[in-house]
Structures are given as C-alpha cells and as structure tokens.
C-alpha cells in the first residue's frame, strides 16, 4: 500500500499481511461466569496467534483462561491486529494513521497435527506448554474483516474474500515445496534474499514455511532473525509457488547482471 497522497484501498493480501506480521492480537469475547462483570459483558484480552497458509488465524489458549470459558459458551469473537512487531522489547506505537484490522469469527477447537505444527512453526516457544492438558488449539472461521488505514481509509470484506478458499493443494504440498527448495535451490533463495531484502545473501538461508502470500526464511546464524519475503501476487498451488519463485529468482539475477 504505497503512500502517494491518494486514498488507498487495501487488498485482501494486504489485510492478511497485517495479521502475519502481528506478534499479538487483542481478543474480544462475551463474558460468561466472570467474577467481575455480568454475563455478555465485552471482555478484551491479549493472545498470540499464528496465521495459516490460507489466512486463517490459529490460537493456542488455556482452559484456565476467562476467554476460553467465554468461547466455549459463545464461540463468537473479534480479533484486533495492528501488524506491530516488537523492537528492543518495545512495541511500535499505534498512531491514528497506523493500519489496523478487526476480524470477526468463531473459534473452533482443532486437534489436527497440521494445525499444531503450523502454530508451533510460527511460535516455537509455545512448544514448552502446547501439550499441557489444559491447552488447546482453535481455528478461527473468519466471517468478516474490517480494515482502517487512517483517516478516510477503510474497507469491509466478507470472510470468503479474506480467506483463500482454493489452496488445498498448497497446504498438502507445503512440506514438499520447503524440502525441495532447501535441497536443490539454496542459491535461488540466496539471490532472492539479496534482491528483495537488506539482509546479506550469503548466510545460508533456508525456507522455513510458505503460504499464499509469501515465505519465511531462516539462517543458523544466531544474530540473524527469521525474515519474511512477500510474493508479488497470491499463490494457490505448488505450481504457482514454483512459477513465482522462478520469476523472483530470475528478476534477482537479471538485476544483478
């Protein structure tokens, strides 16, 4: 969303990007059996989400938390994202022109191994407690999205517009894509890093994950955090992934030449 002084309308991929870059979100639920307020009172809490390949939020929450009890009685919720990332233990300040996004949806318990793996890929520290008996994973079925990009900038989308609904092949092919890139195309990943980011390309970058909107890369160098590179357009299949990675690599090498 370039700021050229005109009114900008965010695309669905822009909105998913806000979620993917957020390190936390505000969860709003309706109180049930709360010790301080009446039932149905709006209650806000902080959660740490992960965003699945198609844009679906995933939560790992404890049965001991008030918000989990609320959701088991009424699974409707809102999730508020700002896209802010922690920097030196300080959060980026939220100003009136900072883009922010509210998702409206329902929490559905999900014990699938794939859901667990996706969450822990995004939040590896959660492995310390993910298998505790009182913790559970929940997928959020998004019914609507509301974006505010600053004064006079807003957009409302349905859940079907926000979530990529036709990417099962990318979901099932995810691990194969990652393994193939890391086994045969580390040079391509290095060139892409060198062209599309400010990070040194020669740190042995490997693909960690891929989704409809971009890919996450990591290196074994402890001083180099994981990085994310966005795709020029949304992908839906392993074939799309191959095409866009070939295109990005070619552009990187043509530019260098």
N, C-alpha and C positions, 0 to 999 in steps of 0.2 A: 504493500500500500504506500506508494510514493507520495510525499507531501509536496504537491505542486501548486498549493494555494487554492485548489478547487475542491469541491465536495467529493470525498472518496467513499465509495461503497465497497465494503469488504466482501470478498468471495467466501464461499464455504471453506475452502482450504485455508484462507486467512484466519477464519474463526477456529478451525481445528488447530492451527498453529499456535494460537494463544493458549489453548489447553495443553498442547505438547510442551510448551516452554514453561508452564507454571510449575513451580515446585510444591505448591499447596493450593488449596481451594477452600472457600467458605461453603459449608453445607448447611442448608436450611431445612428443618423438619418441623412437624407439628407435635407439640408436647403430648405425652401420654404418661400419666403416673409420675410426673415431675414433682420434686419436693418443694419447688419454689413458686411455680406458676400453674395456672389452671390448664386442663386439657385443651388441646387445639391452639395453645399459645405458640406463636412462631419462635423457634429456637435456632440460633446460629452456632456453629462450631467449626473448628479447623480440621481438615482432613488432607491426606497426602494421596492424590490419585495417580493412576497410570492411564495412558491412553492407548487403546488397542489399535491394531492395524487399520481398521475401518473408521476410527474416530470415537469409538465407544469408551466412555470412562469406566475404569475399574477401581473399586475401593477395597481396602482391607481394614475391617473395623472389628472392634471387640464387643461381645455381648454385654460386657460390663458398662459400656458407654451409654449415656442417655439417648444419643441419637440413634443407636441401633435398636433400642427398645421402641422408640418412636416409629422407626421404619417398619418394624415387624407388625405394628398395629395399622399403620397407614404408610404404604411404601412410596408415596409421592414425595418429591424433594426438589430443591433447586441447588445448583452448584454455581458458585460465582468465581470466575477466573480473571486474573489480570495479566498473566504472562510474565509477571515479575520473577526474576531469578536472584537468589542470594548472592551477595558480593561482599567478601570480607566480613561475614557474619552480620551484614546489614541488608535489609530489604530495600529494593528500589522504591522510592516514594511514589505514591499514587496521586497523580495530579488530575485536574479536570479533563485534560486532553489525552490522558492515557487510555488506550483501548481497554475495554473490559467486556466480559461476556457472561451472561447467565444462561445456563442450561436447565430446562425443566424436564423431569423424567421420573422414572420409577426404579427403585432398587430391587434387583432380583438376585437371590443367592445363587452362586455358581461354584461348584466344586470341580469343574473341569481342570485337568492338568495344564491345559493350554493357557487358561486364564491365570492360574497361579504362576506359570512360567513367564507370561507377559508382564505381570505385575512386578515380579522379582527382578526381571531384566531391567526395568526402569528404576526400581527401588531396592537394590541388593541388600541394604542394611536390614530390610524388613524380614529377611530370612531368619533372623535371630528369634522372632516371635510368630512368624506366619503359621507355624504348625501347632501353636498352643491351642488347647481345646476350646477356649472362648473366642478365638478369632475366626473370621470367615471372609471369603471373597464375595463381592457383589458387583454385578454388571449393571450399568445404568442404561435403561432403554430410554433414549432421548426422544421426547415428544415435541419439543420446540426449543428454539435458541433466540436470544435477544442480545444484539451487539450494540454498544455505544462507543463511538470512536472519538468523542469530543463534542463540542457544541455543534448542533445541527447535523451530526453524523450518527445514523442508527440504521439497523437492519433487523428484520424479523424473519426467521426461517423455520420451516417445519422440521421435525426430526428426520424425515426422509430426505430433505435437502442437505441436512448437516452430516448425516452418517452415509458412508459409502456402502451401498447395499449390494453391489455386484462384484465383490472381490474375494469370494471363497477360494478361488484358485491361488491368489496371492497368499492367503492365510495358510493353506495346506502346503504351498511351495516355499514358504518363508525360510525354513532351515536349509533347504537345498540351495537356495539363492545365496545365503550367507556362506555356506560351506564352499560353494563353487567360487565365489569371489575371493575368499581367503586362500583357497588352494591354488588358483590359477591366475588371479588378476590383481595382485597386490600392487603391481606397477601402475595399473589404471587407477586404483584408489589413491595412490600417492599423487599422481598427476591431477586428479580431481581436487584433492585437498590443496595442492599448491595453487590452483587457479581460483577456486571458489571460496577460499578462506585465507586468513592471515597467518595460519599456523605453518610451521616448517613441514615440508612434504616427506622428509627423509627420516621419520621417526618410527617406521614400521606400522603404519596404520592398518587396522583390520576392521571389517564390517562387524558390528555387534547386532544390528537389527535394521530391518527395512519395513516401510509401511507405505500407505497410499500417497503420502506427501513428501517423504524424504527418507534419509538413512542416518543411522547413528554409527560413529566410528570411535575406536579406542586404540590406544598405544600402551605398551608396557612401561613407558617412562612415567614414573610417579608424579613428576611435576607437570605432566600434560593431561588435563582432564578430558573426558569424552567430549566429542564435538558432534554437532548435527549439521547436515547439509540438506537444504530443501531442494526438491525437484522443481524444474520449470513448469511442470504440469502434473496433474493427478494420474496415478497409475492404478491398474486394476488386476493385472495378471503377471505371472513370471515373464511372459513375452514382452509386456510393457516395460518391466523392470530392465530387461536386457537392452531393449531399444534405447531407453533413456540414459542408461549408464554408458552405452557405446557413444551416444550423442554427446554426453558431457565429457567423456574422455577425449573424443575427437576435438571438441572445442578447446579443451585444455591444451592439447598438443599443437593444434593449429595456431593458437595464440602464442605459444612458446616459440614456435618456428618463425 
